């Protein structure tokens, strides 16, 4: 599959999933609308996608949001199937992305030198 196609599908997935989270289309109260999608890892055959969620704040809230998103993955995939015109919608897995917090910690360590 071409690299351009992968980028387009990643972009479509990011846009639609972000829209569903921010517009509170997912009725689960554990999903915080302030979380953001930091990255999406997509398999070459477009069958699997790992969506990395970042949240600046409490680590527990981010973990709760990721758990709720994984619980709602089937609903999200069904909604994506109706909105996007793809042959197959990737199977979604959500994971927490702690790179922002690690970056702040590294910055603080470097300031201390």
N, C-alpha and C positions, 0 to 999 in steps of 0.2 A: 504494500500500500504506500502511496506516495507521501512524502513528508508534508507537502502542502495540504493534503486531505486530512492528515492527522491534526494539523494545527487548526484547520477549520472546524473539525468535530470538537476538539478541545474548547475552542472559543464558543461554539454553540452550547455545549454542555455547561460551561462556566456561566454564561449569560442566563440560561434558563433556570439552572439550579439557584443561582443568586437571586433571581427574580422571585422564585417560589419562596425562598427564605425571607427576603425583605418585605414581600407583600403579605406575609403570614398565611400563605395558602396551605401550609402544613399546620394542622390544628394542634399539634403537640405543644403543650406549654413549656416543655423542657428545652425547646429549640430557641436559642437567643437570636433575635434578628440582627444583633450587632456583630455576629461572627462573619467571617469572610472566607472566601475560597482562595487559598494562597497558590495552589497548584493542582493540576490534574495529570496523573500518569495514565496513559492510555496504551493498551496492548496494540501490537501492529495489525492484528486482525479485527480490531474494534469490538472485541467480545467482552473485555474487562476494563474497568476504569477505577482507579483509586483517587478519591477526591480528598485533598488535604485541607483541613479547616484550621484557621488560625483565629485566635481571640486574644486580644490584649486585656488582661485582667486576671481573674482568679482561674487557676488551673482546673478546679473542680467544675466550674461552669462550662468550660470548654469540653471536658470529658463527658459531662452530662449531655451536652448538645450533640457530640459525636455519637454517643450511644443512641440518642433519640433519632438522629439521622439514619443510622444503620437500621434501626427498627422500622423507619419509614421508607427504606430504600425501594421496596416493591412499588409503593404508591408513586414515588418520584419517577421510577422507570416507566410506569404506565402513563403518567402525565407527559413525560418526555416523548414517549411513543406516539401520543396523539398530537403533540406540537411540532415535533421534528419529523422530517420526511427522510428517515434513514431506513435502510434495509433491516438492520437489527440495532436495538438499543443496548449499549454495553451494560453488563452487570456491575452495579455500583457498590463500592466499599468506601466508607468514610473513615479517615484517620486524622488524629490530632497532629498539627504542625507546630512545633515549639521553636522554630528557627528565629522568630522575632524576639522571644524572651532570651534565647541564647545569645543573640546579637547584642542585646542591651547589657547582658552580664559581661560579655567580652569587652564591650566598650567601657564599662565601669572598671574592669581589671586593667585595661590599658591606661585609663586616666590615673589609676593608682600608681603607675610606674614612674 
